[in-house]
């Protein structure tokens, strides 16, 4: 056999091997597509998938899936028949490129999916005309792991003076072969939100407020810029509502303004260089997590040298979270049922699951705490508050007097504040009030301390309140409170 024949044979063998690998990759890609549809049916119900098509090709395949959800019917006037809501349909158009070189990547397959809403009426189409469909690209590696890239193009939705506008949002993620670890990053350069309120229109629609002097029309404007972050979570036992892991990120700028008719915009919040980190941990049968944030900027006219927040949650029962997930899925399926009224009746199965989850959650004795610190003009102040369940509420008491009184009897609420005296003139100025003279400040603080509302330190004032078993203690002293729904 000469060299040309040998080379030709080698090329033929390699070509056959590549073709075989491509055929196998296409077969495997179609199998994964069908497996994904079965998972969707399992979670959302078989009726959620209203149509599917898969056109198998040699180098690439085309797939289309349509998912449907029917919102509950709009409430009708007494005696009238409710008008069924128009079903919402999400169309997923996918191009599946087969390996071993799929889309110029060494992979089993690359799937690019475009998402679009079908069945929208003319007002909805008009509302979304300046938006584009999100795209999800999934790279299936031969090892079983996946890379995922979610792109939400820049867009705008507006109606009258109300507006939401955003720049392109991007998630870049990696999912392990065993589907238990998800890592990734996100970038969202900018978001603007404007909400307009017309008091005259609100008064015209509310017969009870006729004759009242309307306030001026106003617009609340919120915007942020430079949001990015990364995350690394572990999906355990199918728990997607809470997953142990960490996330951290940074926000360059956050602003909130109030614009009233005939007046200059008023800055309410202007923060910058905001860093945040969240950690969720699981220990045996309970979850816990904490969130930390640091920033600086302004709250109204008050300049903050620094601002920090720490939030901590503990003893969240794992099985309660699982039951909450089941209730959420049940509520979704109830909303798509033919008899939506029965699906949302008090004895609906998903509501029973939700009640069981709530009882189990409280039995684990969860606790919640927040601490906020700020430094203004070199002086630090703090505010902290929290709540915890000390013992599981008595179900007999719940049935007799309701959840409110039962929780008050079995929980502890507390709050404390510590503020520099030097802040008082600044706070008065920020509120648009006359700045009190030092003698006036001292007199007011003295009166408040004499009545037990606060205590004074050299440069600070402090106050604390604690509510436990229906008893209220202000700065360590029991005070009488109106017994509104109190529990004996």
N, C-alpha and C positions, 0 to 999 in steps of 0.2 A: 504493500500500500504506500503510494507516494505521499509527500507532505501535503499537497493540495487536497487530496482525498481525505487525509486524516484531519486537516483543518476544517474542511467542510462538514465532516462527521461531527467534530466537536461543536461547531456552531449549531448544527442541527439538534444535537443533544441538549445544548444550553437553551436553544429556542423552545424545544419541547418542554424542558424543565420549567422555564419561565411561564409558558402558556399553562402548564399544569398548576403552577403556583397561583397564577391569576385566576384560573377556574376555581381552585380551592378557596382563594380569598373571597371571590364573589359568592360562592356557596355559603361560606362562613358569615359574610356580611348580611346576607338575606336571613340567615338563621338568627343572628343577633337582633335584626330588625323585628322579627316575629316575637322574639323573647321580650323585647322592650314593650311591644304592644300588649303582650299578656300581663306584664307588670302594671301597665296603665289600667287595663281592665280590672285587675285585681284590686287596685287602690280606689279608682274612681267609679267602678262599676262597668259591666259589659255594655250598657246603653250609652256610655260616654263616647265610644268609638263608633261614629255613624257611617264611616266609609274608609276603605283603605285600598291602595293599589300599589303593586310592585312590579315594575317592568325590568326584568333581568336582562342585562347586556354582558358582553364579554369583558370589555375594559371598564365599563361603568354601568350603573343601573339608576333608574329613576323611581322615586317612591312618593306617594302622597297619602297623608292621613288627615282626616277631619274629626276633630273632637267637638262635642257639643255640650252646652250647659244651658238650662232654661231657668231664668230667675223666677222667684215666686210672683204670682199674679198681683197686680196693683190693687190695693184695697178699694172696694166699691161702696157706693152709698147703700144705706140700709134698704134691703129688698131687691137690689140690683145684682146682676150676675157679674162676678169679677171677670175682667178682660185678661185672657192669658197673655203673658209676656212673650215677646219675640225671642226665640232661642238664639243664643250667642254661639258662633262657631269659630273655632281656631283651626286654620288650615296650615299644615306643615308640609312644605314642598322640599324634598330632599334629593340631592345628587350624591350618589355613592360611588366613589372611585375605588377600584379594586387594587390590591397590592400585587406583587411585593413592592413596587414603586408606585405609590398612590399619591397623585398630586405632587410629584417630585419629592415625596417623603418615603423613607424606608419604613413601611407600615403595612398592616394587613388591610386596612381600608381607611379612607378619609370621607367623612359624611358632612356635607354642608347643607344646613336646613334653614330655610327662610320661613318666618312666621307671619301670618296675616289673619285679620278678623274678617269673616264672611257674614253675609246676612244683615249688614248694618243698614239702618234707614238713612234717608237723605240728610237729616240734621247731624247724625253721628258721622257720616262720611265727610260732611262739610267741616265738622269740628276737627277731624284727624287729617285733613288734606295736606297739612304741612309737617307730617310725620312720615317716617319710612320704617319698613318692617325690620325687626331685629333678626340677626343671623347667628346661628349656633354652628360652630365647626368642631367636629369630634374626630380625633385621630385615634384609631384602634391599633394599638401596638400588638406585635406577635406574642408578647409576654402576657397579654390580657389587660394591661393597664391602658388608661385613656388620657389624652390631653384634650381639654375643652376650651374653646374660645368663644365668649359671648360678646357680640358687638351690638349696641343699641345706638343707631345713628342719631345725630343731632336733630332736634325737632322743636316744634312749638304747638301748643294747644291754647286757643283763646276764645273767649265768648264775652262780648261787650268789653268791659274794662278789666275782666278777670283774665289772667294769663299765667301759663307755666311754660318756660323756655329752658332748654338744656343743650349742652354740648355733648358730644359722643361719649357714651359710657362703655367701658371695656372691662370684662372679667377674663383673666387668663388662669386656668386651673389645671390640676393634675389629679386623677383619681386612681388609686392603687388597684392592682389586679383583683384583690379580694373585696373591693368596694368598701373598705373600712377606713380609708384615710383620704382626705381631700385637702389639698394645699393649693394656694393661689394668691393672686394679687388683683387689685382693682384700681381703676383710674376714672375719675369723673371731674373734668376740668371746671365745669361751671353749671349752676342751676339758678334760675330766677323765678320767683313766685310772687304774683300780685293778686290780692283779693280785695274787691271793691264792695263797700256796704253803703246802701242808700236808705237811711232811716225813714224818709218820706214814703218810699215804696213799702217798707216793712210795716209802717203804721197803717197804710192804706189796706194791707192784707189782714191786719189784726183788728177786729172790731172792738176788742176790749181796750185798745189803746187810743181810741178816737178822741180827739180834742187835746191830746198831749202835744207839747211843743217839741217838734222833731230836732234831733241833733243834725249837725252838718254831715254831708256825705264824706266818707273817708276811704282811704286805700292803705292796706297793710302790705308792705313790700319786704320780702325776704330774699336774700341772695347769698350764695357761698361760692368760693372759688378755690381750686387746687386741692380737691379731696383725693387722697390715695391711701392705700393700705395693703396689708397682706394678712393671710390667715392660714392656720394649720389645725385641722380638727379631725377627730376620730369618731366614725359613725359606729356606735355600739348597739347591738341587739335591736337594730331597726329603729333606733330613736333619732329621728330627724328634727324634732322640735327643739331639743337641746342636745348638743354634741360636745363632749369634752375637747378642750383645745385652747388655742390663743388666737387673738386678732389684735392688730395694732395699726395705727395710721396717723395721718396728719392732715389738718385742714388749714390752708393758708389764711382764709379770710371768711368771716361770717358777719352779715349786717342785717339789721331789722329796722325799718323806718315806718313812721306813720305820716301819711299825707292827708291833711284835712283841706277841704275846699277853701280857697282864698288865703291859705297860710303856707309858709315854707315847710318843707319836709322836716320832721322831727326824728332825730336819730335815737332809737331806743337801745340798740345793741350794736357794738362794733368790736368784734374780737378778732384776734389774729394769732398766727403761730400756735394753733391748737393741736396738741399731741394727746393721743388717747391709746389705751391698751385695755383689753378685756381678757380674762382668764376664766374658763369653766372647768371645774374639776368634779370627778365622780369618785366617791368613796363608798364602796359597798352598795347600799340601797338608797343613797341620797346624792343629790347634786348640790353644788355650791358655786358661786361665781363672784368676781369682783371686777369693777370698772374703775379706771383711773384716768383723769383728764387734767391737763395743765394748759393755761392760756394766759393772755393779757389783752388789754384794750380798754374799752369804755362800756359802762352801763349807764345810759343817759349821758349827763355831762361829767360823771365821775370817772376819772382816769384810774384804771387798775394797773398797779405795777405787776401784779400776778393774780391769777385766779386758778383754784384747783378744786376738783371734786372727786370724792371717792364713794362709790356705792358698793355695798356688800350684801349678798343674799346667801342664806345657808339653810340646810335641811329641807331641800325640795325632794320629795319622794319620787324615786325613779318610776315605780309602777303607776303613780298618779299621772306622771307625764305621758306614759304610754296610753293610759286611758283617755287623757285629753286628746291625744292624736286620734284615737278611735272615734271620739265624739266629733272632732272636726271633720273627719272623713264621713261620718254618719250624717252630719249636718249638710255637707255638700250633696250627698246622695239624696237626702230628703228634699233638697231644693230642686232636684231634677226629676222627682217622682211625679207621676201623673196626678195623684191626689196630694198636692202640696199642703192643703189645709190640714189633712190628717197627719202628714209627716211632721208638722210643727205643733201638733197638739200636745198638751201637758204630759200625756203618757207616752210620747214618742220614745222609742228605744234609745236614741242617741242622747236625749235629755236625761234619761236614767243613768246612762254611762257617765255623763258630765257630773251629775250629782254624786255618784260614787267616787269619782276622781277628786271632787272638792273635799269630800269627807276624809279620804285617804291623805290628801295633801295637808289638811289641818292636823290630822293625827300624828304627822311627823314633826310637828311643832316648828314650823318655818319661822325665820327671822329676817328682818330687813333693816338696813341702817345706811344713812347718808351723812357725809361730812363735807361741808363747803367752806373753803378758806379764801380770803381775799386780802390783798395788801394795797392800801391807798395812802399816798403821801408818807410811805415808810411805816405805817401802822397796820397791824394785822387784826382782822376780825374773823369770827367763825360762826357757823350755824350748823347744828347737827340735829337729826331727828330719826326716829326709827319705830319699829313695831315688831312684836314677837308674840307667838301663841305659846302660852305657858302650859296649857293642858287642853286636851281635845274637847271641843264643845259637846255638851250633853244633848243628844238627839231629841230627847223628850222636851227640853227647853227650846230647841230650835222649832219643833212642831208647834209648841204652845205660843211662843212670843216672837219667833222669827230669828233670822241669822244675825241681825244687828245687835239686839240685846245679848244673845248668846256669845258673840265674839267679844263684846265689851266685858263680859264676866270672865272670860278665859284668856284675855290678852293683856299686854302691857304696851302703852304708847308713851313715848317720851320725846322731848325736844328741849334744846338749850341754845342760847345765843350769847355771844361775848363780843362786844363792840367797843372800839376806842372812842373816848369822849370827843376826840378831835374830829370824828366823823359827823357829829351832830349838825354843825353848820353846813357841811357839804351836803348832807342828806336833805336838809331844809331847802337849800338852793336847788338841788336836783328836782325836788318836788314842786318848785315854783313858789315856795313860801318865804316870808321874810326871815332873814337870818337872825336868830335870837342873840341877845347880848350874853356875855359869860355869866353875869349875875342871874339872868333869867334861866339859863341852862342849869346852873347849880340849884336854884330854887325848885325847878320842875323835877330834877333828879332826886332831890331831898324828899319831896312830897311822894314821889313814886316809891322810894325806898321805905318811907314810913308806913305806906299802905301795903307793903310786902310784894310789890310787883317786880322789884329788881334789887340787886345788891351792887354796891359800888366798891371798886378797887381804886388804886391811885390814878391810873390812866384809862381804865376801862369800866364799863357797866356790864352786868351779866344777869341772866334770868334763865330759869329752868322750870319745866312743868312735866309731871308724870301722872298718867292715868292708869290705875290698876284696880281690877275687880270693882269698877264703878266708883272708886275713890280718886279724887283729884288732889294732887299735892303741888303747890306752887312754891318754889324755892324752899322745899322741905316742909312746908306747913299745909295741913289739910284745909281745903276751902269747900264751901257749900256750892253745889251746882244744881240747876233745875233738873228734876228727874224726868227727862223726856225719854220714855221707853226704858227706864232704868230696870235693872234686874235685882230683885231682892235676894 
